[in-house]
Amino acid sequence: MTLPPQNLLAEEASPYLQQHSGNPVHWRAWSPASLEEARALDRPILLSVGYAACHWCHVMAHESFENDDVAAVMNRLFVNIKVDREERPDIDQIYMAALSSMGEQGGWPLTMFLTPDGKPFWGGTYFPREPRYGRPGFIQVMQAVDKAWREKRASLNQSAYGLTTHVEARLAGSHAKTVLDRDTLENLARGIDGMIDRDLGGLRGAPKFPNAPFMLTLWLSWLRDGNSTHRDDVLLSLDRMLSGGIYDHIGGGLSRYSTDAEWLVPHFEKMLYDNAQLVRFCNWAYAASGNNLFRVRIEDTIDWLLREMRVDGGAFAASLDADSDGEEGLFYTWSKEEIEAALGDDSPLFFKYFTLSSPHGWEGKPVVHQTSSQQSESMVERQKLAPLKAKLLAIREGRVRPGLDAKTLTDWNGLMIAALAEAGRSQARRDWVDAATKAFAHINAAGRDNRLPHSMLGARKLFPALSSDYAAMANAAISLFEATGEWSYVEQASRFVEQLDLWHADADRTGYYLTASDSTDVPIRIRGDVDEAIPSATGQIIEALVRLASVTGDLDLQEKAWKVAEHAAGRAAQQAYGQAGIVNACALAIEPLKLVLIDDPTNPELVPVANRNPDPRRVDIIVSIGSEANRPVLPGDILPPTDRPGAWLCTGQVCLPVVTDADELERLLRRR
């Protein structure tokens, strides 16, 4: 079977693939048909993986994929397949692991050469059209690969088989389970603490990423063991990140990463998942420190989210591009003269609290950031600065906007829904909780035969979902239950877990695969153990199972969570730094916390205390005085009385004595 000799991306549900639909390259999407074409033609595959907000993906597309001469070579020598890594993280993870196993540095765009049956034999990342940066030109690369394929095919096939076997063992293999113990988290936290930049926060060196899984390891270590150094690592990292150019001081929201060690010049793409995790961490940090910086950044980031990232139906888009009008950061950067023209006599006030910098190597206009002292002082003068920032934001809205990747990814939306629900509870912002409920309802309604889509763009939906989708949405449902008290969210979380068991469980029922059992185009069914910018699918699954078991009191579900955690810990034992999400989730499984609150909904005293003391280890069950709704059974088959206010804090199967005084509950929840 061969497909038409033309570009076939125009009808795809991914904006990234659609961006390449006008290329002279005969692109195909990853599908059974495109893989069959390669086998039928007995021709190697050129696989290009990227995403819509990726700067170097755009550079390679402009230099090579839009060029007729380059496209002619690609079309003559290869079956060319384009993959959106956000739409198909399963495919991306397989071939990125293959590149890493070759000893090459990973990144995007990912450029891999595969045998006709999809096994990788060579690859790289960005290749310039002409030789430069110490890299060969892309046409040279393709011609060399073609020559090697024709002259050394047997050897390349053998290498490809060995590489595929290695990747399968690494990403899909089973290992003996290990006993869950407290030391694993603490050992990992100590190792991460040793990598922290004591002056600038984050991990030492450049580039600098938010590294949410590592930050959560440190935070959990502090919450559980009282290690204040680990708490301070996170608070310092957040403080420095939020003062740097990686944070958008005019419009809110965090960019993907900083190109330097100072958090100054980012790659300007904004990802939904980074900002979901930022909101969660700022919520915890504000509760722990009382620093208004974190509360303000939550507000500004959610304002940006609701203003710029909402799509039809109330769910959220995947990302904003780094580039506008072909230049990275153009939308976000300012010259001194532009700000003076916009603000007039108010510009000295602006420059008192903000700095413009153009560091060595940065070719664009200056980047807006703050020194630490400017950041702390600007919190006091926030009301004076708000109209100045509003003026600049209005002017910025008239610029050429960066591209919006408007596809709705279920797992990323699950992360943001949970973040909105949690922040809405803590900050008494019902409108944020309402935004979370609307997004949840939209995604849930898009299901088919009780199955979620992984991705949506308008009316187009990509089925089936990944295990990360069900896990993230189960966690989101539990967060919405905590925020609203509606038991239907717990029932929905249970249905998501049922779908996980039905389509993703392994043969031994000790773990889950990332892809569904009826996915027909994956060369390897991987487990989803490895963290990326967000915790791994496996880590999110364990968290969902633990939290759901805590809410429902289901001992069978608790046993399942424990079993899955033990086997995941066995797989993560040799590579904890790459699987911190599993380590963190296993820590939750060892000591799950549950807070049962009986309170008067018309004049609550205990619930506000719980709301302003969020804890990622804890699930809260709120029952109105005199109500039987949501009334849980405590360990030992004890039914808490509902005739008066009271709070029961339980760790696993052990509960502390009831607390009836708000100040006493505050002390209990803040005890370290």
C-alpha positions as CSV (number, residue, x, y, z in Angstrom):
1,M,0.0,0.0,0.0
2,T,1.3,3.4,-0.9
3,L,-0.2,6.8,-0.1
4,P,-0.5,9.7,-2.6
5,P,2.9,11.3,-3.4
6,Q,2.0,14.6,-1.6
7,N,1.8,16.3,1.7
8,L,-1.0,14.7,3.8
9,L,-1.1,16.9,6.9
10,A,-3.8,19.4,6.1
11,E,-6.6,17.4,7.8
12,E,-4.7,16.6,11.0
13,A,-6.0,17.6,14.4
14,S,-2.6,19.0,15.5
15,P,-1.8,22.7,14.8
16,Y,1.9,21.7,14.7
17,L,1.2,19.2,11.9
18,Q,-1.0,21.7,10.1
19,Q,1.9,24.2,10.2
20,H,3.8,21.8,8.0
21,S,0.9,21.1,5.6
22,G,2.2,23.6,3.1
23,N,5.7,22.2,3.0
24,P,6.9,20.6,-0.3
25,V,7.8,17.6,1.8
26,H,5.5,14.6,1.3
27,W,4.8,14.4,5.0
28,R,2.6,11.7,6.5
29,A,1.3,11.6,10.1
30,W,2.3,8.6,12.2
31,S,-0.3,6.0,11.4
32,P,-0.6,2.3,10.4
33,A,-1.0,3.5,6.8
34,S,2.3,5.4,6.8
35,L,4.2,2.6,8.4
36,E,2.7,0.1,5.9
37,E,3.8,2.4,3.1
38,A,7.4,2.3,4.3
39,R,7.3,-1.5,4.4
40,A,5.6,-1.7,0.9
41,L,8.3,0.6,-0.6
42,D,11.0,-1.0,1.4
43,R,12.2,2.5,2.1
44,P,13.7,3.9,5.4
45,I,11.6,6.4,7.4
46,L,12.7,9.9,8.2
47,L,10.9,10.7,11.4
48,S,10.7,14.4,12.5
49,V,9.3,15.1,16.0
50,G,8.5,18.5,17.3
51,Y,5.9,20.7,18.8
52,A,4.2,24.0,18.0
53,A,6.0,26.2,20.5
54,C,9.5,24.9,19.7
55,H,11.8,27.6,18.4
56,W,14.4,25.3,16.8
57,C,11.6,23.3,15.2
58,H,10.5,26.5,13.4
59,V,14.1,27.2,12.4
60,M,14.6,23.8,10.8
61,A,11.2,23.9,9.1
62,H,12.0,27.3,7.6
63,E,15.6,26.3,6.5
64,S,14.9,22.8,5.3
65,F,11.3,21.7,5.1
66,E,10.1,24.8,3.2
67,N,13.0,24.4,0.7
68,D,12.3,22.7,-2.6
69,D,15.8,21.3,-2.9
70,V,15.8,19.7,0.5
71,A,12.3,18.4,0.1
72,A,13.2,16.8,-3.2
73,V,15.9,14.7,-1.5
74,M,13.6,13.8,1.4
75,N,10.9,12.7,-1.0
76,R,13.2,10.7,-3.1
77,L,15.0,8.8,-0.3
78,F,12.6,8.4,2.6
79,V,9.0,8.0,3.7
80,N,8.7,11.2,5.7
81,I,6.7,11.1,8.9
82,K,5.9,14.2,11.1
83,V,4.9,13.8,14.8
84,D,3.6,16.3,17.3
85,R,5.3,15.1,20.5
86,E,2.4,16.5,22.6
87,E,-0.1,14.6,20.6
88,R,2.0,11.4,20.5
89,P,4.2,11.4,23.6
90,D,4.4,7.6,23.4
91,I,6.1,7.8,20.0
92,D,8.3,10.7,21.1
93,Q,9.5,8.9,24.2
94,I,10.5,5.7,22.3
95,Y,12.7,7.5,19.8
96,M,14.1,10.0,22.2
97,A,15.2,7.1,24.3
98,A,16.8,5.6,21.2
99,L,18.7,8.7,20.5
100,S,19.9,8.9,24.1
101,S,21.0,5.3,23.9
102,M,23.2,6.2,21.0
103,G,25.0,8.6,23.3
104,E,23.5,11.7,21.7
105,Q,22.0,14.7,23.5
106,G,18.3,14.8,23.2
107,G,16.0,17.7,22.3
108,W,13.6,19.0,19.7
109,P,13.3,18.9,16.8
110,L,14.1,15.2,17.0
111,T,15.3,13.8,13.7
112,M,15.5,10.0,13.5
113,F,16.1,7.5,10.7
114,L,14.2,4.2,11.0
115,T,14.2,0.9,9.1
116,P,11.1,0.3,7.0
117,D,9.6,-1.5,10.0
118,G,10.1,1.4,12.3
119,K,13.3,0.5,14.2
120,P,15.8,3.4,14.8
121,F,19.3,3.1,13.4
122,W,20.6,6.7,13.5
123,G,19.5,10.2,14.5
124,G,20.0,13.6,15.9
125,T,18.1,16.8,16.7
126,Y,18.4,20.1,14.7
127,F,20.4,20.0,11.5
128,P,21.1,23.2,9.6
129,R,20.4,23.3,5.9
130,E,24.0,24.2,5.2
131,P,27.0,23.0,7.4
132,R,27.4,25.3,10.4
133,Y,27.6,25.2,14.2
134,G,29.9,22.3,13.8
135,R,27.0,20.3,12.3
136,P,26.8,18.8,8.8
137,G,24.2,20.2,6.4
138,F,20.9,18.3,6.3
139,I,21.2,17.2,2.7
140,Q,24.7,15.8,3.5
141,V,23.2,13.9,6.4
142,M,20.4,12.4,4.3
143,Q,22.8,11.4,1.5
144,A,25.2,9.8,4.0
145,V,22.3,7.9,5.6
146,D,21.1,6.7,2.2
147,K,24.6,5.6,1.3
148,A,25.0,3.7,4.5
149,W,21.5,2.1,4.1
150,R,22.3,0.9,0.6
151,E,25.8,-0.4,1.4
152,K,25.5,-1.6,5.0
153,R,21.9,-2.5,5.3
154,A,22.5,-5.8,7.1
155,S,24.7,-4.1,9.7
156,L,22.2,-1.3,10.2
157,N,19.3,-3.7,10.6
158,Q,21.3,-5.6,13.2
159,S,22.1,-2.4,15.1
160,A,18.5,-1.2,14.9
161,Y,17.3,-4.5,16.3
162,G,19.7,-4.3,19.2
163,L,18.9,-0.7,19.9
164,T,15.1,-1.4,19.8
165,T,15.6,-4.3,22.2
166,H,17.6,-2.0,24.6
167,V,14.9,0.7,24.5
168,E,12.1,-1.9,25.1
169,A,13.9,-3.2,28.1
170,R,14.4,0.3,29.4
171,L,10.9,1.7,28.8
172,A,8.7,-1.4,28.9
173,G,10.5,-4.0,31.0
174,S,9.5,-5.4,34.4
175,H,11.7,-5.5,37.5
176,A,11.3,-7.2,40.8
177,K,9.2,-5.2,43.2
178,T,10.9,-3.5,46.1
179,V,9.8,-2.8,49.6
180,L,8.6,0.8,50.0
181,D,10.6,2.7,52.6
182,R,11.0,6.3,53.8
183,D,14.7,6.5,53.0
184,T,14.2,6.6,49.2
185,L,12.6,10.0,49.2
186,E,15.1,11.4,51.7
187,N,18.1,10.1,49.8
188,L,16.8,11.6,46.6
189,A,16.0,14.9,48.3
190,R,19.6,15.1,49.7
191,G,21.0,14.4,46.2
192,I,18.8,17.2,44.7
193,D,19.7,19.6,47.5
194,G,23.4,19.0,46.6
195,M,22.7,20.3,43.0
196,I,20.8,23.5,44.1
197,D,22.3,26.9,43.1
198,R,22.5,28.6,46.5
199,D,22.4,32.1,45.0
200,L,20.1,31.8,42.0
201,G,17.9,28.8,42.9
202,G,17.1,25.9,40.6
203,L,19.8,23.5,39.6
204,R,23.2,24.9,39.1
205,G,24.2,25.9,35.6
206,A,22.4,26.7,32.4
207,P,19.9,26.3,30.9
208,K,17.6,26.4,33.9
209,F,14.2,24.6,34.0
210,P,11.5,24.8,36.7
211,N,12.1,21.1,37.4
212,A,8.8,20.5,39.1
213,P,9.3,16.8,40.0
214,F,12.6,17.6,41.8
215,M,11.0,20.6,43.6
216,L,8.2,18.3,44.8
217,T,10.7,15.8,46.2
218,L,12.3,18.6,48.2
219,W,8.9,19.9,49.4
220,L,7.7,16.5,50.5
221,S,10.9,15.9,52.3
222,W,10.3,19.1,54.3
223,L,6.7,18.4,55.0
224,R,7.4,14.8,56.2
225,D,10.8,15.1,57.9
226,G,10.9,18.8,58.8
227,N,14.1,19.5,56.7
228,S,13.9,23.3,56.4
229,T,16.8,23.4,54.0
230,H,14.7,21.5,51.5
231,R,11.8,24.0,52.0
232,D,14.2,26.9,51.5
233,D,15.5,25.3,48.3
234,V,12.1,25.5,46.8
235,L,11.2,29.0,48.1
236,L,14.5,30.4,46.8
237,S,14.0,28.8,43.4
238,L,10.5,30.2,43.1
239,D,11.6,33.6,44.3
240,R,14.4,33.9,41.8
241,M,12.4,32.4,38.9
242,L,9.5,34.8,39.5
243,S,11.9,37.8,39.4
244,G,13.6,36.8,36.2
245,G,12.7,37.3,32.6
246,I,11.4,33.7,32.5
247,Y,8.3,35.1,34.2
248,D,6.1,37.5,32.1
249,H,6.0,40.6,34.4
250,I,3.5,42.4,32.1
251,G,1.0,39.7,31.3
252,G,1.6,36.9,33.7
253,G,2.7,33.3,33.1
254,L,5.9,31.4,33.0
255,S,8.0,30.6,30.0
256,R,9.4,27.1,29.4
257,Y,13.0,27.6,30.5
258,S,15.8,30.1,30.9
259,T,18.8,30.0,28.5
260,D,21.1,31.3,31.2
261,A,21.8,30.5,34.9
262,E,20.1,33.8,36.1
263,W,16.6,33.0,34.9
264,L,17.0,36.1,32.7
265,V,16.5,35.3,29.0
266,P,13.9,32.5,28.4
267,H,12.9,30.6,25.4
268,F,9.6,32.5,25.4
269,E,7.2,29.7,24.7
270,K,4.5,29.3,27.4
271,M,3.3,25.8,28.2
272,L,0.1,24.9,30.0
273,Y,1.8,22.3,32.2
274,D,4.5,24.6,33.5
275,N,1.9,27.2,34.6
276,A,-0.3,24.5,36.2
277,Q,2.7,23.4,38.3
278,L,3.7,27.0,39.0
279,V,0.2,27.8,40.5
280,R,0.4,24.7,42.7
281,F,3.8,25.5,44.0
282,C,3.0,29.1,44.6
283,N,-0.1,28.0,46.5
284,W,1.9,25.8,48.8
285,A,4.7,28.4,49.1
286,Y,2.3,31.2,50.1
287,A,0.7,28.9,52.8
288,A,4.1,28.0,54.2
289,S,5.8,31.5,54.0
290,G,3.0,34.1,54.0
291,N,5.0,35.9,51.3
292,N,2.5,37.9,49.2
293,L,4.7,37.5,46.1
294,F,3.4,34.0,45.7
295,R,-0.3,35.0,46.1
296,V,0.2,37.8,43.5
297,R,1.9,35.5,41.0
298,I,-1.0,33.0,41.4
299,E,-3.5,35.8,40.6
300,D,-1.5,37.1,37.6
301,T,-0.8,33.7,36.2
302,I,-4.5,32.7,36.4
303,D,-5.5,36.0,34.9
304,W,-3.2,35.2,31.9
305,L,-4.6,31.7,31.7
306,L,-8.2,32.8,31.6
307,R,-7.5,35.7,29.2
308,E,-5.2,34.0,26.7
309,M,-5.4,30.2,27.0
310,R,-9.1,29.3,27.2
311,V,-10.6,27.7,24.1
312,D,-14.3,27.0,23.2
313,G,-16.0,25.0,25.9
314,G,-13.8,26.3,28.7
315,A,-10.8,24.0,28.5
316,F,-7.3,25.2,27.9
317,A,-4.9,25.4,25.0
318,A,-1.6,23.6,25.0
319,S,0.9,26.4,24.5
320,L,1.9,29.8,23.2
321,D,4.7,30.0,20.7
322,A,8.0,31.6,21.4
323,D,8.1,33.5,18.1
324,S,6.0,36.2,16.5
325,D,6.6,37.6,13.1
326,G,9.5,35.2,12.8
327,E,11.4,36.6,15.8
328,E,11.7,34.9,19.2
329,G,10.4,37.0,22.1
330,L,9.3,39.9,19.9
331,F,5.8,40.0,21.5
332,Y,7.2,40.2,25.1
333,T,10.3,42.4,24.9
334,W,10.5,46.2,25.1
335,S,13.0,49.0,24.3
336,K,13.4,51.8,26.9
337,E,12.0,54.2,24.4
338,E,8.9,52.1,23.8
339,I,8.1,52.1,27.5
340,E,8.8,55.8,27.9
341,A,6.5,56.6,25.0
342,A,3.8,54.4,26.5
343,L,4.0,55.6,30.1
344,G,5.2,59.2,29.7
345,D,5.7,60.8,33.1
346,D,5.0,57.5,34.8
347,S,7.9,55.7,33.2
348,P,10.4,56.6,36.1
349,L,8.0,54.8,38.5
350,F,8.0,51.7,36.2
351,F,11.8,51.7,36.0
352,K,12.1,52.0,39.8
353,Y,10.6,48.6,40.1
354,F,11.6,46.9,36.8
355,T,14.8,46.5,34.9
356,L,15.5,46.1,31.2
357,S,18.5,43.9,30.3
358,S,20.1,42.8,27.0
359,P,22.7,40.2,28.1
360,H,25.6,39.1,25.9
361,G,24.4,36.9,23.0
362,W,20.8,38.1,23.2
363,E,19.9,39.8,19.9
364,G,16.4,40.9,20.6
365,K,15.0,43.9,22.5
366,P,15.7,44.1,26.2
367,V,14.0,41.6,28.6
368,V,11.8,42.9,31.4
369,H,12.8,41.5,34.8
370,Q,13.3,42.5,38.5
371,T,16.1,42.4,41.0
372,S,15.2,40.7,44.2
373,S,14.8,44.0,46.0
374,Q,12.6,45.4,43.2
375,Q,10.4,42.3,43.4
376,S,9.9,42.6,47.1
377,E,9.3,46.4,47.0
378,S,6.9,46.1,44.1
379,M,4.6,44.0,46.2
380,V,4.1,47.1,48.4
381,E,3.4,49.3,45.4
382,R,1.3,46.9,43.5
383,Q,-1.7,49.1,43.2
384,K,0.3,52.0,41.8
385,L,2.0,49.7,39.3
386,A,-1.1,47.9,38.1
387,P,-2.3,50.7,35.7
388,L,1.2,51.0,34.2
389,K,1.3,47.3,33.5
390,A,-2.2,47.5,32.1
391,K,-1.2,50.2,29.6
392,L,1.8,48.1,28.5
393,L,-0.4,45.1,28.2
394,A,-2.9,46.9,26.0
395,I,-0.1,48.1,23.7
396,R,1.3,44.6,23.6
397,E,-2.1,43.2,22.5
398,G,-1.7,45.3,19.3
399,R,1.5,43.5,18.3
400,V,1.7,40.4,16.2
401,R,0.7,37.7,18.6
402,P,2.7,34.4,19.0
403,G,0.9,31.4,17.6
404,L,-1.5,29.6,19.9
405,D,-1.5,25.8,19.8
406,A,-5.2,25.5,20.6
407,K,-5.4,21.8,20.9
408,T,-6.8,20.6,24.2
409,L,-4.6,17.9,25.8
410,T,-6.5,15.9,28.4
411,D,-3.6,15.2,30.8
412,W,-2.3,18.8,30.7
413,N,-5.8,20.1,31.3
414,G,-6.1,17.7,34.2
415,L,-3.0,19.3,35.8
416,M,-4.4,22.8,35.4
417,I,-7.9,21.8,36.6
418,A,-6.4,20.5,39.8
419,A,-4.2,23.6,40.2
420,L,-7.2,25.9,39.8
421,A,-9.4,23.9,42.2
422,E,-6.7,23.9,44.8
423,A,-5.8,27.6,44.5
424,G,-9.5,28.5,44.4
425,R,-10.0,26.7,47.7
426,S,-6.9,28.3,49.4
427,Q,-7.5,31.8,48.1
428,A,-11.3,31.7,48.5
429,R,-11.8,32.3,44.7
430,R,-14.9,30.6,43.7
431,D,-14.5,31.9,40.1
432,W,-11.3,29.8,39.8
433,V,-13.1,26.7,41.0
434,D,-15.9,27.4,38.5
435,A,-13.3,27.7,35.7
436,A,-11.9,24.3,36.8
437,T,-15.4,22.7,36.8
438,K,-16.2,24.1,33.4
439,A,-12.9,22.7,31.9
440,F,-13.5,19.3,33.5
441,A,-17.0,19.1,32.2
442,H,-15.9,20.0,28.7
443,I,-13.3,17.3,28.5
444,N,-15.5,14.7,30.2
445,A,-18.3,15.4,27.8
446,A,-15.9,14.8,24.8
447,G,-15.6,11.1,25.8
448,R,-16.8,8.3,23.6
449,D,-18.0,4.9,25.0
450,N,-16.7,6.0,28.5
451,R,-13.2,6.6,27.0
452,L,-11.5,10.0,27.0
453,P,-9.7,11.5,24.0
454,H,-6.0,12.4,24.4
455,S,-6.3,15.5,22.3
456,M,-9.0,17.7,20.8
457,L,-9.0,20.6,18.3
458,G,-12.4,21.9,17.7
459,A,-14.6,19.0,16.6
460,R,-11.6,16.7,15.9
461,K,-10.7,14.3,18.6
462,L,-7.8,11.9,18.9
463,F,-8.6,8.6,20.5
464,P,-7.6,6.6,22.5
465,A,-6.5,8.4,25.6
466,L,-3.2,7.6,27.3
467,S,-2.8,6.4,30.9
468,S,-1.6,9.9,31.9
469,D,-4.9,11.3,30.7
470,Y,-7.0,9.1,33.1
471,A,-4.6,9.6,35.9
472,A,-4.5,13.4,35.6
473,M,-8.2,13.6,35.3
474,A,-8.8,11.3,38.3
475,N,-6.5,13.6,40.4
476,A,-8.4,16.6,39.0
477,A,-11.7,15.1,39.9
478,I,-10.6,14.5,43.5
479,S,-9.3,18.1,43.8
480,L,-12.7,19.3,42.5
481,F,-14.4,17.1,45.1
482,E,-12.3,18.7,47.8
483,A,-13.2,22.2,46.5
484,T,-17.0,21.6,45.9
485,G,-18.0,18.7,48.2
486,E,-19.8,17.0,45.2
487,W,-19.5,13.2,45.5
488,S,-20.1,12.9,41.8
489,Y,-16.4,13.8,41.2
490,V,-15.3,10.9,43.3
491,E,-17.6,8.6,41.2
492,Q,-16.0,10.1,38.1
493,A,-12.5,9.5,39.4
494,S,-13.5,5.8,40.0
495,R,-14.7,5.5,36.4
496,F,-11.3,6.9,35.2
497,V,-9.5,4.2,37.2
498,E,-11.8,1.6,35.7
499,Q,-10.8,2.7,32.3
500,L,-7.1,2.5,33.3
501,D,-7.7,-1.1,34.4
502,L,-9.6,-2.0,31.3
503,W,-7.2,-0.6,28.7
504,H,-3.8,0.0,30.2
505,A,-3.2,-2.6,32.9
506,D,-0.3,-5.1,32.3
507,A,-0.8,-8.8,32.4
508,D,0.1,-9.2,36.1
509,R,-2.0,-6.3,37.2
510,T,1.0,-4.7,38.8
511,G,1.3,-1.7,36.6
512,Y,0.1,0.2,33.6
513,Y,1.2,1.0,30.0
514,L,1.1,4.5,28.6
515,T,-0.8,3.4,25.5
516,A,-4.0,1.5,25.4
517,S,-4.2,-2.2,24.5
518,D,-6.1,-1.5,21.3
519,S,-3.5,1.1,20.0
520,T,-2.3,-0.4,16.7
521,D,0.6,1.8,15.7
522,V,3.0,1.7,18.6
523,P,6.3,-0.2,18.0
524,I,6.7,-0.7,21.8
525,R,4.1,-0.4,24.6
526,I,6.0,1.7,27.1
527,R,5.1,2.1,30.8
528,G,5.4,5.8,31.1
529,D,7.8,5.7,34.1
530,V,10.1,8.6,33.0
531,D,9.5,12.2,34.1
532,E,9.7,15.0,31.6
533,A,8.7,18.5,32.7
534,I,5.8,16.9,34.5
535,P,5.7,13.8,36.7
536,S,5.5,10.5,34.8
537,A,2.3,8.8,33.9
538,T,3.1,6.1,36.4
539,G,3.7,8.6,39.2
540,Q,0.4,10.3,38.5
541,I,-1.4,6.9,38.4
542,I,0.0,6.0,41.9
543,E,-1.0,9.4,43.2
544,A,-4.6,9.0,41.8
545,L,-5.0,5.5,43.3
546,V,-3.7,6.6,46.7
547,R,-5.9,9.6,46.8
548,L,-9.0,7.8,45.6
549,A,-8.4,5.0,48.2
550,S,-8.1,7.6,50.9
551,V,-11.4,9.3,50.0
552,T,-13.4,6.2,49.6
553,G,-11.8,4.0,52.3
554,D,-11.7,1.2,49.7
555,L,-9.1,-1.3,51.1
556,D,-8.9,-3.2,47.8
557,L,-8.0,0.0,46.0
558,Q,-5.5,0.8,48.7
559,E,-3.9,-2.6,48.2
560,K,-3.8,-2.0,44.4
561,A,-2.1,1.3,44.9
562,W,0.5,-0.3,47.2
563,K,1.2,-3.1,44.7
564,V,1.6,-0.7,41.8
565,A,3.9,1.5,43.9
566,E,6.1,-1.4,44.9
567,H,6.6,-2.6,41.3
568,A,7.2,1.0,40.0
569,A,9.7,1.6,42.8
570,G,11.5,-1.6,41.7
571,R,11.8,-0.2,38.2
572,A,12.9,3.2,39.4
573,A,15.5,2.0,41.8
574,Q,18.4,2.4,39.4
575,Q,17.4,5.7,38.0
576,A,15.6,7.7,40.7
577,Y,16.7,11.1,39.3
578,G,14.8,10.4,36.1
579,Q,11.8,9.0,37.9
580,A,11.3,11.4,40.8
581,G,7.6,11.4,40.1
582,I,7.5,7.7,41.1
583,V,9.6,8.3,44.2
584,N,7.3,11.2,45.2
585,A,4.1,9.1,44.6
586,C,5.5,6.2,46.6
587,A,6.1,8.6,49.5
588,L,2.4,9.4,49.3
589,A,1.5,5.7,49.3
590,I,3.6,5.0,52.4
591,E,2.0,7.8,54.5
592,P,-1.3,9.0,52.9
593,L,-3.0,11.7,54.9
594,K,-6.8,12.2,55.2
595,L,-8.5,15.1,56.9
596,V,-12.2,14.6,57.7
597,L,-14.0,17.9,58.6
598,I,-17.5,18.2,60.1
599,D,-18.4,21.9,59.9
600,D,-21.3,24.4,59.7
601,P,-21.5,25.5,56.0
602,T,-23.2,28.8,57.0
603,N,-20.5,29.7,59.5
604,P,-17.5,27.4,59.0
605,E,-14.6,27.6,61.5
606,L,-12.5,24.5,60.6
607,V,-12.8,24.3,56.8
608,P,-11.1,27.7,56.3
609,V,-8.2,26.5,58.3
610,A,-7.8,23.4,56.1
611,N,-8.2,25.5,53.0
612,R,-5.4,27.9,53.8
613,N,-3.1,25.0,54.7
614,P,-2.8,23.0,51.5
615,D,-0.7,19.9,51.7
616,P,0.0,17.7,48.6
617,R,0.0,14.6,50.8
618,R,-3.5,15.2,52.1
619,V,-7.1,14.7,50.9
620,D,-9.9,16.6,52.6
621,I,-13.4,15.3,53.1
622,I,-15.9,18.0,54.1
623,V,-19.2,17.0,55.7
624,S,-21.9,19.5,56.7
625,I,-23.2,19.3,60.2
626,G,-26.3,17.0,60.3
627,S,-25.6,15.6,56.8
628,E,-25.0,12.0,55.8
629,A,-23.6,13.1,52.4
630,N,-19.9,12.3,52.0
631,R,-19.8,10.9,55.5
632,P,-16.7,8.7,55.5
633,V,-15.9,5.6,57.6
634,L,-12.7,6.2,59.6
635,P,-10.2,3.4,60.1
636,G,-11.7,0.9,62.6
637,D,-15.1,1.3,61.0
638,I,-15.8,4.4,63.0
639,L,-18.4,6.8,61.8
640,P,-17.6,10.4,62.8
641,P,-20.5,12.1,64.5
642,T,-22.0,14.9,62.4
643,D,-23.9,16.8,65.1
644,R,-21.1,19.2,65.9
645,P,-17.9,20.5,64.4
646,G,-14.8,18.3,64.4
647,A,-11.7,17.4,62.5
648,W,-10.0,14.0,62.3
649,L,-6.5,13.8,60.8
650,C,-5.5,10.3,59.7
651,T,-2.3,8.8,58.5
652,G,-3.0,5.5,56.8
653,Q,-5.1,3.5,59.2
654,V,-4.3,5.6,62.3
655,C,-6.3,8.7,63.3
656,L,-5.4,11.4,65.8
657,P,-8.1,12.4,68.4
658,V,-10.8,14.7,67.2
659,V,-9.9,18.4,67.1
660,T,-12.8,20.9,67.6
661,D,-10.9,24.2,68.0
662,A,-9.8,26.2,64.9
663,D,-6.5,27.4,66.5
664,E,-5.6,23.8,67.5
665,L,-6.3,22.6,64.0
666,E,-4.1,25.3,62.6
667,R,-1.3,24.2,64.9
668,L,-1.8,20.6,63.9
669,L,-1.8,21.2,60.1
670,R,1.3,23.5,60.3
671,R,3.3,21.2,62.5
672,R,6.5,20.0,60.9
